[in-house]
Amino acid sequence: MKKYVLTFVSAMLVMACLVSAQASQVSQEPAAKSESGKVLAVDVAKNEFKVKDDKGIEKSISVTADTKITKEGKDVSLDELKTGDRVMYELDSSANPPVAKMLMVMTAKPGKP
């Protein structure tokens, strides 16, 4: 009986260690950071756009089939992005050059420039 209890306790300790290790690994992944800026150029053939972020830094950002692009709450494609559009985006921090995970085209409210 002692042997079974010791085996059970050992198994529970191993499982607890595995769960703890997995939880700490997940928490070490960087959180997605949203950025925003103004579109300077769009190159649909290369699946990328150039943006000047709110800090004044120009960036070329790629999009993939996994990039979610929205405008006015609806899914759109890259070819609907226009020079001068204000955008908010999240980048895949592990990709080089940067790849957008999410891209949202922000539209002005009626009556506001």
C-alpha positions as CSV (number, residue, x, y, z in Angstrom):
1,M,0.0,0.0,0.0
2,K,2.8,2.4,0.9
3,K,4.4,1.7,-2.5
4,Y,1.2,2.8,-4.3
5,V,0.8,5.9,-2.2
6,L,4.5,6.8,-2.9
7,T,4.1,6.2,-6.6
8,F,0.9,8.3,-6.7
9,V,2.5,11.2,-4.8
10,S,5.6,11.1,-7.1
11,A,3.4,11.1,-10.2
12,M,1.5,14.1,-8.8
13,L,4.7,16.0,-8.1
14,V,6.0,15.4,-11.6
15,M,2.7,16.6,-13.1
16,A,2.8,19.7,-10.9
17,C,6.3,20.5,-12.1
18,L,5.4,20.0,-15.7
19,V,2.3,22.3,-15.4
20,S,4.4,24.9,-13.6
21,A,7.1,24.9,-16.2
22,Q,4.6,25.2,-19.0
23,A,2.8,28.1,-17.3
24,S,6.1,30.0,-16.8
25,Q,7.0,29.4,-20.4
26,V,3.7,30.9,-21.6
27,S,4.1,34.0,-19.3
28,Q,7.6,34.7,-20.8
29,E,6.2,35.3,-24.3
30,P,6.0,39.0,-25.0
31,A,2.6,40.6,-25.0
32,A,1.4,41.9,-28.4
33,K,1.9,45.6,-28.6
34,S,-0.4,47.8,-30.6
35,E,1.1,50.7,-32.6
36,S,-0.5,53.2,-34.9
37,G,0.6,55.5,-37.7
38,K,-0.1,56.9,-41.2
39,V,0.2,54.8,-44.3
40,L,2.9,56.2,-46.7
41,A,2.7,53.5,-49.4
42,V,1.1,50.2,-50.2
43,D,2.7,47.5,-52.4
44,V,0.1,44.7,-52.9
45,A,2.5,42.7,-55.2
46,K,5.0,42.5,-52.3
47,N,2.3,42.1,-49.6
48,E,3.7,45.0,-47.6
49,F,3.0,48.6,-46.7
50,K,5.1,51.5,-45.4
51,V,3.9,53.4,-42.4
52,K,5.1,56.4,-40.4
53,D,4.4,55.6,-36.8
54,D,3.2,58.1,-34.2
55,K,6.9,58.5,-33.0
56,G,7.8,59.6,-36.6
57,I,9.6,56.4,-37.5
58,E,9.1,55.0,-41.0
59,K,8.7,51.2,-41.2
60,S,8.0,48.6,-43.9
61,I,5.6,46.0,-42.7
62,S,4.7,42.8,-44.4
63,V,1.3,41.1,-44.3
64,T,0.6,37.3,-44.7
65,A,-2.5,35.3,-45.2
66,D,-2.8,35.1,-41.4
67,T,-2.9,38.9,-41.0
68,K,-6.4,40.1,-40.1
69,I,-7.1,43.4,-41.9
70,T,-10.3,45.2,-40.9
71,K,-12.0,48.5,-41.9
72,E,-15.2,49.7,-40.3
73,G,-15.5,46.4,-38.6
74,K,-15.4,44.3,-41.8
75,D,-12.6,42.1,-43.1
76,V,-10.8,43.7,-46.1
77,S,-7.8,42.9,-48.2
78,L,-4.5,44.8,-48.4
79,D,-5.5,46.4,-51.7
80,E,-8.2,48.4,-49.8
81,L,-5.5,50.1,-47.8
82,K,-4.7,53.6,-49.2
83,T,-1.9,56.1,-48.7
84,G,-2.9,58.5,-46.0
85,D,-5.0,56.0,-44.0
86,R,-4.6,56.0,-40.3
87,V,-3.9,52.5,-39.1
88,M,-3.5,50.5,-35.8
89,Y,-1.5,47.3,-36.0
90,E,0.1,44.6,-34.0
91,L,3.4,43.1,-35.1
92,D,4.9,39.7,-34.7
93,S,7.9,40.6,-32.7
94,S,9.8,37.4,-33.7
95,A,9.7,38.2,-37.5
96,N,12.3,40.2,-39.3
97,P,11.2,42.2,-41.3
98,P,8.2,43.0,-39.2
99,V,4.9,41.1,-40.0
100,A,1.5,42.5,-39.0
101,K,-0.6,40.1,-37.1
102,M,-3.5,42.5,-37.1
103,L,-4.1,45.7,-39.1
104,M,-7.1,48.0,-38.5
105,V,-7.8,50.9,-40.8
106,M,-9.2,53.7,-38.7
107,T,-11.8,56.0,-40.3
108,A,-12.7,59.5,-39.4
109,K,-16.1,60.1,-37.9
110,P,-18.6,62.1,-40.0
111,G,-18.2,65.8,-39.5
112,K,-14.5,65.5,-38.3
113,P,-11.6,66.1,-40.6
